[in-house]
Amino acid sequence: MAKKALRFLPHRTFSNTCTPEIPSLYSFLQPSVFSIKNNQTTSLQEQSINLPTSPPQSLSPDQVATLQTTLQKSIITNDTDEAWKTFKSLTNHHAFPSKPVTNSLITNLSSHGDNLNLKRAFASVVFVMERKPTVLDPQTVHSMLCSMKGAKTVMPAFALVKCMFKNRFFVPFNVWGSVLVEISRESSSLVAFLRVFEENCRIALDEKLEFMKPDVTACNAALEACCCELESVSDAERVVGTMSDLGVIPDEFSFGFLGYLYALKGSNGRIDELEVLMRRFGFLPKKWFYSNLISGYLKSSNLASVESTILSSLNDTDGKEWNFGEETFCAVVKGYLQKGNIKGLANLIIESQKLEPSDVVVDNSIGYGIISACVSIGLSDKAHSILDEMNALGGSVGLGVYVPILKAYCKENRTAEATQMVMDISGSGLKLDVGTYDSLIEASISTQDYQSAFSLFRDMRESRAPDLKGSYLTIMTCLMEHHRPELMAAFLDEVVEDPRIEVSTHDWNSIIHAFCKAGRLEDARRTFRRMIFLQFEPNEQTYLSLINAYVLAEKYFNVLMLWNEVKQKLSVDTQKGIKFNHDLVDAFLYAMVKGGFFDAVMQVVEKSNEMKIFVDKWRYKQAFMETHKKLKIAKLRKRNFRKMEALVAFKNWAGLNS
């Protein structure tokens, strides 16, 4: 069926004549091609090609054996100079090494990668092909070509294959074809490959050699040369005819290259035929084909056909959602903008939105691809111009247009403009995804554009986005890092009742700690009271932050008030989330010793004993001596007997009476 399907194109026969792209064989041995990188002498360069042309005196069997042994040892030890010298000694006397040694020599010489040994290997292969091809292993040809590929010696690679044809040394195509295709692509020498390809196919057909049949990759390389470099319809159709004669089934790349050529030439009838054939071969969806059509139309500046092709592709997805690649969209954008046709791009997006399904993934929309291309090639201003033009044309603007611009604003830290655009998007009834909101909020808060961050988060909440946690944590963390506890408190107060946000005691602790660290004790206290009012239970970290701040400010009475609260909570069995640990005991004891509240000190001691918490008395003994060294019990007894008893009890506990 493949053979029959391809017969719609006229078939031309190959020419037997050598093409001008492949110069004569031995020209490749000139130093201008195989240049010697090191300081070799002229005679050494000449030695690399001076193989015998006529046989002199023959060697005895013993002499041949000795030279063969020397050659083998030189190959094993990588002594290429000695190996080459020995090989020439043998061939100068009409003697050939054995088949294994000959192939090992060529492979070894070519494997070193330097030009001198590669030149020697090439001369050896050519010599063996002409004089005794039966000793040459096809795998040696493959190794030789791979070495040429690595050394980027392009012309000798073509000459080697040409020599094979000339000497009727027919090697299976899979041995050398793929390597030569790679060499051709890497060196932009597909036209040279085309001529070798044609000669190979002629031989395969004339000699009926199935093993020389090229694969579809090689055929596509030949087609690419015809379609993209030569831009020749006759050459391309000749390759297609050859594929048909050899029974090579085309793939989507084959049709893509032909589509490019026919689009370039304006042959719409031929394109229709290709589409029929593609359906027969089952090549759907036709992303590669449409991309090549667009490239061909762009090169011929046929923007009308570019638009019709893109719109046609939306009706030919075979139920699968796909989109063109960035390279295609960038080419489209450049093609339109070179003509100053912003209105054309705007109209293309509007028309594509009419054909795209309502549930299309934003990243797969035509609008997204075009606007993203503008941004990626550094034309963000043009992207906004397209948006303005769409509005002027009265077309609806989908998320695919907005999202790339928003991403560009994020990258450029234009957060205020991004926020305004989000408001416009919401006003039009469209809904951004959570990821876009997260990115915009992170960009705003990291540049300390707090107003934009709060506005975006508010809009995100109003859009009923299901997941607010990521952006909530981003805002809280950045505000903490930027030492803005007052904004943290206001933000938390605004969102605390939203069930989608899991506000915890930890969040309140972060704000209280930030206020305490900044010395804003009244704000810390107010936040603490607000936290309790909203029924969030303080934990040990809450109290530690407040105690340490009060001690630093020498507000010991405030610590006493905190102890009274904690004492009351500890009297309840549940303990309400407070972990009365060593750190909390230490903080309370130190603060109240410094403040002289010895009755409370002993209450803490009693509770710590009850809960078996170890207490280091030395720390509090020092605190007492620093603060109350001159305090007299007799004077205290006259003023407040209870305080005197508490002081005595503390001194006895701390060991200060001895």
Disulfide bonds with the S-S distance in Angstrom:
none
